[in-house]
Amino acid sequence: MSSEPLAPLDLAFWHLESAGHPMHLGALAVFGSAPAGGAAPEEIMDLLAERAAAVPRLRMCVRPVLLPLGGAAWSEDKHFDVRRHVRHTALPGGDFTGAANRLAGELMQQPLERGRPPWEMYLLTGGPDGSFAVLVKLHHALADGMRAVAIGAGIFDQIAGGRGAGGGRARAVPPRSWTPGPGQFAGFARERIEELGRAVGIGASVVRATRLDLGGGSALAASSSGTRRLATAVLDQDDVLRVRREAGGTSNDVLLAVVAGGLRSWMLERGERLPGADPRALVPVSRRRPGAPYGSANKLSAYLLGLPVAEPDPWLRLCRVRAAMDRNKAAGPTRGAGAVAVLADRLPPLAHRVGAQLAGSAARMLFDVLVTSVPLPRSTLSLGGCPLRELYPLAPLAQGQSLAVALSAYGGRVHVGLVADGKAVPDAGRLAQCFPDELAELLKAAEERSRTGVDALK
């Protein structure tokens, strides 16, 4: 594969990273034993290595370039050795889930080696009846959530060797120059002026949206330590759909309300004073066109959403979330302060390198928590005949942030992955337990409204 310049947003993610704030995302996949009996760890390792090596993007590393200044490019690692990226750890018997979460948290806080292709896989064995887990780490410059799914899907039996989800060779797209002809110049100039206007508008929105007080003594406003703690939860997807049918809106509205209610319960349990202003969630939005190849660059924007944690009524919390998300969608994903990622496309490479630390520090003044939903294939998946039981997405923590929540639906359940700062949120496991409780409260409210015929929006 030839050299391929990093797209602006990919370059931004690459430069945003520091030793204490790695910029990788990931997933913790839990597999049951094969119907014919558990596979040996050596066999699973061989399978992971073989399938990962077959994904061309995973053989690429980032190299600096002379021009443009501050730029970088993907180039094939001539000394690529997949065994440097795929590792095995046998966990002690007992609480396999707890041990896997603890180790995954420790591994997520370790930056990827920048001189190699920026990804790792860890096979974690020792589960009951031959079950095991696989932790995948991918640098955010390599993948956004949807592209991570496409790349990671290449390890599964149903997709390995195919071309649609990362198994096929990605085509390098060289930069192209274009000079408008006389009849095209007016349209070209108008488009550039509109782009500048959008960029200025987003920049002004970011400035207006920043704040210095993020909630006083809340753990969400605590200084980050660079440590990581991982926790997981499982929600019943049918319950989510029942609430959505009664309330209207989308399943994602329900999940955002679950996060808001879970945060409220957790804060009250800790004896925290509920913030006067709603904590703000950054909700990423994919800007990929339907059918666009996943080998292309990160395509992200985001919405800012106030999480109504001070509202005691779970149904009213959901109504407020739905109304706010409706307003965000009406404005579109390229408007407002949440669309700050779109600004990356307007900046030269040198600006990303010089301004990376400033941009990273600004995240804390813009939002309090990241909440993202990652779509997964609907089909049943397996690895070496071992069925995938659970898949918990893991989002990166920006500098100054203490909590990121990622959700994915698979197999009739919604899997919730929490990545938290280990010192700011040492009780991440308790926070994760609050989410199923909040969904149960919403379901109870939905059933009561259905029984009495109360308008869902009241």
Summary of the structure (lengths in Angstrom):
residues: 458
radius of gyration: 22.2
end to end distance: 57.1
largest distance: 73.1
contacts: 1522
relative contact order: 0.18
helix: 40%
strand: 21%
